[in-house]
Amino acid sequence: MTAAILAAVATASIVQIAAAAQQPSAIDLQGQVDQGKVTYAKNCSHCHGPNMVNSGTITPDLRAFPDDKTRFVTTVKQGKNGRMPPWADILTDQEIADVWAFVSSRRSP
């Protein structure tokens, strides 16, 4: 019985350690946000505005973009309604993920 309990505790500890290793640290996330800010400024701000809103245009306020990473990635890669060009051949998956981290960090509640 004791061996079974010790094995269960050890297994649970390993699972928790593995899960923690997969979670990005605050430092990693901030680095991704910072890189996303650079990529956004270079590739996105001319249409979406430097502060993620470009009043008087057809571009949406990205501060209000839903918390939906899949939708964001799909839109960036494939474009939208013939108005937003596709970026799949221009931005890497990592750059798109970085921009998502930046946009998410600036989302209005």
Secondary structure, 3 states (H helix, E strand, C coil): CHHHHHHHHHHHHHHHHHHHHHCCCHHHHHHHHHHHHHHHHHHCHHHHCCCCCCCCCCCCCHHHCCCCHHHHHHHHHHCECCCECCCCCCCCHHHHHHHHHHHHHCCCC
